[in-house]
Amino acid sequence: MKRKKFLKGVVSLLMALMMVLTLNVPGSMVKAAGVSATIKTIYDVPADLTGKTVIMHTNDIHGAISKYAYIASVKQNLQKRGAEVILADAGDFSQGTPYVSTSKGLNAVTMMNAAGYDIVTLGNHEFDFGYYKLVSNLSTAKFKVVCADILDASGNPVFNPNYMYTTKSGVKIGFFGMETPETLTKVNPGLIQGLTFLKKDDLAKCAQAQADTLKAQGADIVICLAHLGVDDESAPDGHRSIDVYAKTKGIDLMLDGHSHTVMTMGPKNEPVQSTGTKVETIGLVFIDNATKKIEDRYLINLEGLQEEVTTAAKSNKMFKEVDNTYGAVFANSDIKLNGDRDPGNRTEETNLGDLITDAMLWSVLRAPGALTVDKDHVISITNGGGIRASIDAGAVSMKDVNTVLPFGNTVAVVYVTGEELLEALEASTYCTPKAIGGFPQVSGIKFTVNTTKSFAQGPAYPGSTYYKPASINRVSIDSINGQPFDKTATYAVVTNNFCAAGGDTYFVFKNASAQFDTGIPLDEAVMDYVKETLGGRITSEAYGSTNGNITIIK
C-alpha cells in the first residue's frame, strides 16, 4: 500500500496515522486487485462487549492446526468481555498439511470441535478424499454445516442449506452456505459422482432463494458463508462472491473463502469479508443486540494473542504423531524449490514443477515395456494448482513432500493425439499470465504461450466450469523430447489421476483413447526419484533454475 504524506495541518496528519494503523495491509496478503482490508489487533477490540453478539470467522485454514488454539483463545476472550460469540468457517479446512491430510481431513474436524466452532460451510478441498469420507468426518462434528448449492440426483441439497441462529437476546441471524462450482474441476471427478454443483446464473438464484427463505423466517441479519472467492479466473461465469452479491438482494454480509484474499470490502464496496489463508487474520463482526444490526466489522492479526491450553494440547499431540511417521529426512536440497502460487506454479514454469514432472516421467519410463509408444513420444504434465508449498534449502523430509503434494494422487498415463495435446495446453493457459490452477508444469516438451493473442472460447466442457478452445490461438509446441511435434502422432502423457479423470482444465484427458493408473503414489514417485536418480541431493546444477520448457510471450 502506498502511503501519502499529509503535511497540511495536524488534523490531516492524525487522520493519516489512523489509516496506517487500521488499514495497512501487507501486499503479500492481498490476492485481488481493488479490495480493501481493515486490520487491527485484539488490543483494539472494545473492553466491554456487553449487549453485543460477535461473529468470529476464518477460512482456508488448510491444515494449520496450531492456529486453532489462538482461535479458541480469542473466542474465550470475547466471551469474557460480555459478548455472545458465534464461531464460523468458510471452508477448506480438510487439506493442506500432513497433520490433516494423513487422516483424510478427520483431524481438522477434531480441532474445530476443540476450538468451539458453531457453524461452517464447505470448500472444494473438503471433497479431496471423497464425498463419503467427508460425510463420515462430519458425523463427528459438534458444529452445524450449511451448503445450499450442492444437490443430489433428485435435485435436493445434500447438506442443510441454511440455519437460523437465535442469540440469547433474541437476535435472529440467518446463515446459508455456498460452495464454489469449481469443485467440479478441482476435485477428482470420480470422488464426487452423483453430485450437482450449481453454477452460472443458478448460483445467484440459489443464493437469492436462501436469502428470501431466511428473511421470511424472520431473520434480522442474513449472512452468506461463501467459498467462492474473488479470483479473476472465477469471473467469466459469475462464480465470485462479489458476482453473487451483485445479483442478489437481502444479503447483509458475505464471509468468504477460496481465493485466500485478505479483505473487508470488495472492489465496489461489496460487504465481503475474508481472512486470507492459514489464519493470517481472524474476522470479527460486531452486532448490537438492541438494534439487531451490524455496527462494526474488521480483521485482527495474531499480535498479542496467546494459545488456549486445551486446544494447543490436542494439536501438539497430532504434531508428534505425524512427525514420528513423516519427519524422517531422506534428502538434502542445495536450493529452494518454488511452490508459490502467483507468480509461481499457476502462472509460469518453476523448478519444483520441473522436479515433480521429471520424477513422474522417470517413474513410468523406468519400467521397460510399460508404454505402447516410443520413449521420445512420452512427456509428463501436472497441474500447477496441485503443487501446494515450497521446499526450503536444507534437509528434506517425507513431511515436506507430503505438504507439497497432499492430495494422495497417483501417477497415471493417458494416450492423446498431438491435436488433443494442443487442446489441453490451450485450455490450461487460457488466462495466462493470470493465475489458473490447471497451468501445466511439464517435462519432455517445450511449448510457447503467446498471451498477446486472445483465447477463442468454445462451448463449456460437460460438467465443467472451463471451456473448450474453439481454435488453437495461443499455444504452439516447439518440440517433444527434442524432436519435431506432430499433430497426428500419438503421445503418452504421464500425469496424475486427478488430471487423467478430467480435473481442472484437462477434460480432453478424460476422453483419451486409452489410459491407465500406475498406482504409484505421486509423493513416493518424487521421493524415489530424488533418492535413486539424484542420489539424495537436489543440486543447484540440476534444479537451480528452470529447464526452459515453457516460454511465455507477454
C-alpha positions, 0 to 999 in steps of 0.5 A, a space after each residue: 500500500 502506498 502511503 501519502 504524506 499529509 503535511 497540511 495541518 495536524 488534523 490531516 496528519 492524525 487522520 493519516 496515522 489512523 489509516 496506517 494503523 487500521 488499514 495497512 495491509 501487507 501486499 503479500 496478503 492481498 490476492 485481488 486487485 481493488 479490495 480493501 482490508 481493515 486490520 487491527 489487533 485484539 488490543 483494539 477490540 472494545 473492553 466491554 462487549 456487553 449487549 453485543 453478539 460477535 461473529 468470529 470467522 476464518 477460512 482456508 485454514 488448510 491444515 494449520 492446526 496450531 492456529 486453532 488454539 489462538 482461535 479458541 483463545 480469542 473466542 474465550 476472550 470475547 466471551 469474557 468481555 460480555 459478548 455472545 460469540 458465534 464461531 464460523 468457517 468458510 471452508 477448506 479446512 480438510 487439506 493442506 498439511 500432513 497433520 490433516 491430510 494423513 487422516 483424510 481431513 478427520 483431524 481438522 474436524 477434531 480441532 474445530 470441535 476443540 476450538 468451539 466452532 458453531 457453524 461452517 460451510 464447505 470448500 472444494 478441498 473438503 471433497 479431496 478424499 471423497 464425498 463419503 469420507 467427508 460425510 463420515 468426518 462430519 458425523 463427528 462434528 459438534 458444529 452445524 454445516 450449511 451448503 445450499 448449492 450442492 444437490 443430489 440426483 433428485 435435485 435436493 441439497 445434500 447438506 442443510 442449506 441454511 440455519 437460523 441462529 437465535 442469540 440469547 437476546 433474541 437476535 435472529 441471524 440467518 446463515 446459508 452456505 455456498 460452495 464454489 462450482 469449481 469443485 467440479 474441476 478441482 476435485 477428482 471427478 470420480 470422488 464426487 459422482 452423483 453430485 450437482 454443483 450449481 453454477 452460472 446464473 443458478 448460483 445467484 438464484 440459489 443464493 437469492 432463494 436462501 436469502 428470501 427463505 431466511 428473511 421470511 423466517 424472520 431473520 434480522 441479519 442474513 449472512 452468506 458463508 461463501 467459498 467462492 472467492 474473488 479470483 479473476 479466473 472465477 469471473 467469466 461465469 459469475 462464480 465470485 462472491 462479489 458476482 453473487 452479491 451483485 445479483 442478489 438482494 437481502 444479503 447483509 454480509 458475505 464471509 468468504 473463502 477460496 481465493 485466500 484474499 485478505 479483505 473487508 470490502 470488495 472492489 465496489 464496496 461489496 460487504 465481503 469479508 475474508 481472512 486470507 489463508 492459514 489464519 493470517 487474520 481472524 474476522 470479527 463482526 460486531 452486532 448490537 443486540 438492541 438494534 439487531 444490526 451490524 455496527 462494526 466489522 474488521 480483521 485482527 492479526 495474531 499480535 498479542 494473542 496467546 494459545 488456549 491450553 486445551 486446544 494447543 494440547 490436542 494439536 501438539 499431540 497430532 504434531 508428534 504423531 505425524 512427525 514420528 511417521 513423516 519427519 524422517 529426512 531422506 534428502 538434502 536440497 542445495 536450493 529452494 524449490 518454488 511452490 508459490 502460487 502467483 507468480 509461481 506454479 499457476 502462472 509460469 514454469 518453476 523448478 519444483 514443477 520441473 522436479 515433480 514432472 521429471 520424477 513422474 516421467 522417470 517413474 513410468 519410463 523406468 519400467 521397460 515395456 510399460 508404454 505402447 509408444 516410443 520413449 521420445 513420444 512420452 512427456 509428463 504434465 501436472 497441474 500447477 494448482 496441485 503443487 501446494 508449498 515450497 521446499 526450503 534449502 536444507 534437509 528434506 523430509 517425507 513431511 515436506 513432500 507430503 505438504 507439497 503434494 497432499 492430495 494422495 494422487 497417483 501417477 497415471 498415463 493417458 494416450 492423446 493425439 498431438 491435436 488433443 495435446 494442443 487442446 489441453 495446453 490451450 485450455 490450461 493457459 487460457 488466462 495466462 499470465 493470470 493465475 489458473 490452477 490447471 497451468 501445466 508444469 511439464 517435462 519432455 516438451 517445450 511449448 510457447 504461450 503467446 498471451 498477446 493473442 486472445 483465447 477463442 472460447 468454445 462451448 463449456 466442457 460437460 460438467 465443467 466450469 472451463 471451456 473448450 478452445 474453439 481454435 488453437 490461438 495461443 499455444 504452439 509446441 516447439 518440440 517433444 523430447 527434442 524432436 519435431 511435434 506432430 499433430 497426428 502422432 500419438 503421445 503418452 502423457 504421464 500425469 496424475 489421476 486427478 488430471 487423467 479423470 478430467 480435473 481442472 482444465 484437462 477434460 480432453 484427458 478424460 476422453 483419451 483413447 486409452 489410459 491407465 493408473 500406475 498406482 504409484 503414489 505421486 509423493 513416493 514417485 518424487 521421493 524415489 526419484 530424488 533418492 535413486 536418480 539424484 542420489 539424495 541431493 537436489 543440486 543447484 546444477 540440476 534444479 537451480 533454475 528452470 529447464 526452459 520448457 515453457 516460454 511465455 510471450 507477454 
